[in-house]
Amino acid sequence: MVKNIYVCIWLTFLSAQAFAQNQVEALRYSQSLPGSTARSSGSGGAFGAVGADFSSALINPAGLAFYRSKQFGIGTSFYNITNKADYITNSTTDNKFNFNIPNISFVNSYINYENGQEVKDGWVNVCYGITLNRTNNFHRQTLYEGNNNRSSITQNFAERGNGQDFNNFSPSSLEYLALQTKAIDFNTTDTNQYVSGFKSPALDINQTGSIRTRGAMNDYAFSIAGNYSHKIYIGGSLFISSVRYIEDNDFKETDNKPASSKDIKSISLNQYIKTNGTGLGARIGIIGKLNENIRIAYSFQSPVSHTLKDIYSYQIDATFDPGASYNSGPAVSPATSKSQQNNYSYRISTPSRNTLSIALLDKKIGFLSGDVEFVNYKQAKLSPVVQGDNFNDDNKLIKTIYKNAVNLRVGAEIISDIFRFRA
């Protein structure tokens, strides 16, 4: 299975963003990729009414009831994502390739016999399944570059420190690291105010950056489904959602002015974060077979409350022109300051999902299927693990900027002898 994804990113402004738990994380862990097996992914993830696929545990667990024997499967995926970043006046494209195993599943079917014959009415068979399905892939790589004569990241460091006595800076804060490396300096005319390490207000800086992310969300589910008279299929599952997200964010500024400026020659910031956690949720679904060629379906996924832990750190490196000196003393080149590794635990509740599905099938021709998924991203919510913390402002912002979403998925499979063509 090969997935090619294209993403455009517009980087229109620059600031040093300290890691925080906010609406970005809420959306990241609320989104889901369609399909996890080769068959469902090849059909756009529109498998809610088709069934008989391991991904049914992820989309509509009632679909597992179409299995009539034991099945075990392992899937592989080649994931290639291309990112285009627009920064200032430059456009940069980069891509990242990832090989992964998006599905490992086992399904067993118990067929109901009466007097040695398979029953045709009532509960015909019951299936249970143990499945692993990948629900999101965080592998990305973005590069950007541009010349900037309007702002520097050092100005952002200074603004963070303004109004504070430097003795009260947190050793893990960006302003502390910046002062240690002389990326910022004391403002001698104003108490508790700081200025950029670039002495001249006329800036001429080349800025480059890279954002590398990796990790995934996986769904570990136990499902039960039943087939009633080959007309109604009902299923449910309990699942554990696991989260692993790693981000390495590097940013560098290089001064284009001559060394006679006697200030910063280059400065770089590395921000690292690793997030791990799990959540618990449930799904139920039903499929109705109107006849041998038409199926309709509905499924519901509960909200999932994830308990997450962020581990993060920062590092600032700086080099200086010969003879550079500041109010806090002469510059040492190169200079490095790194924070200790910090951690913070919190919870994110992701929204419920409702899906309506239809499938038109012919055993000799193939199928045409469609899913309509309803997700209200306003339902996403952050909450603290430690009493006294609050996310009131973040949750208000989530309700303001996020909307109800309707996701339409359409898929098809055409049978030709031993071949299957999907789209």
C-alpha positions, 0 to 999 in steps of 0.5 A, a space after each residue: 500500500 502506497 500513500 502519497 500526501 501533499 501539504 502546503 504550509 505558509 510561514 508568514 511570521 516568525 516568533 519563538 514558540 515555547 511548547 504549550 498544550 493548546 488547540 494545535 494538539 487538540 486538532 492533531 490528535 482528533 484527526 484520523 486517516 481513512 483506511 488501514 488495510 490495503 483494500 480499505 486504503 485503496 478504496 479511499 477508506 469508504 468501507 463502512 457498509 462493505 465489511 469483511 475487512 480488518 479495518 472494519 474494527 476501525 470504521 464499523 465493527 459490524 463489518 466483521 460479521 461478514 467473516 465466515 472463517 478464521 483470518 489473520 493478516 499483516 499489512 505494510 504501507 509505504 507513506 510518502 508526504 511532500 510539504 511545500 513551505 512559503 516563507 517571506 518570498 521563498 517557496 521550498 519543497 521537501 518530502 519524507 518517506 516512511 515504511 510502516 505496518 498499519 495493520 495486524 489483525 486476527 478474526 475468528 468466526 463461530 458459525 451456528 449449526 442446528 442438526 448438523 446444518 448451518 442455520 439460515 435464520 436468527 443468529 447465523 454466526 458471531 465473530 470476534 476480532 483482535 486488531 491493530 490499526 494505524 489511525 494517524 501518521 505524523 512523519 513530516 519534514 518541512 524546510 524553509 528559508 528567507 532573508 529578513 530585514 524586519 525582525 529577528 528571533 532575538 527580539 522575541 526572546 527580549 520581549 519574553 524577558 521584558 518586565 522580569 528581573 533576570 534573577 527570576 527567569 526560569 532556567 528552562 525559559 527561552 529568555 534565560 537561555 538567550 541571556 546566557 548566550 548573549 542573544 539578548 542583552 540588558 537595556 541599561 536605560 530601562 530596568 527589567 527591559 532587554 534588547 536584541 543581541 543584534 546591535 544595529 536596528 537595520 537588520 539583514 538576516 538570512 533565516 533557515 529552518 527545519 521541522 521534522 516530526 515522526 510518530 503515529 497513533 494506533 488503535 488496539 481493539 477488541 471487537 464482537 460482531 453478529 450476523 442475524 439472518 444474513 440481513 442485519 449485522 451488528 458489532 461493537 468494539 472497545 479500543 485503546 488509542 496510543 499516541 507517540 509524537 516527536 518533533 525536532 524544530 531547528 531555526 537559524 539566523 545568519 547575519 549578512 552584515 560585515 564582521 565590523 558590526 561586532 555583534 551576533 554572527 549566527 544564532 540557532 534555536 533547537 526545540 525538541 518535544 516528545 509526546 506519549 499517551 493512551 486513551 480509551 474509547 468504544 465503537 458500535 455499528 450496524 449494517 443492513 443488507 437490503 438485498 444482495 446488491 445494496 447495503 446501508 450502515 451507521 456507526 458511532 465512535 465515542 469521544 476518546 480521553 487521552 492522558 498525555 505526557 510531554 517531554 521537552 527541551 530547548 537549546 540556543 547556540 550563538 557565534 559572534 564577530 571578533 570583539 563583540 561585547 555587551 553590557 553583560 560582558 564580552 561575548 564568548 564564541 561559540 556560546 551554548 545554553 541548554 535547558 534541562 529536560 522538562 515534562 508536563 502531563 495533561 488530557 485531551 478529549 477528542 470528538 465523537 464521530 457519526 458515520 452513514 454509509 452505503 455500498 452497491 455490490 456485485 460479486 462478479 463486478 466489484 463494488 461502489 461505496 460511500 461514507 459520510 462522516 460527521 465530526 464536531 471539532 468544537 468538542 475537543 477539550 484540554 484538561 489538567 492532570 494537576 489540580 490548579 492548572 486550567 485550559 479555559 482560554 485554550 478551550 474557548 479558542 477551540 470552540 471559536 476557531 474549530 467547526 463541524 466537519 463533514 468528511 465524504 469518502 468514496 471508493 470503488 473496486 473492480 474485479 477482473 479475473 484474479 485482479 482487483 482495481 481500486 480507487 
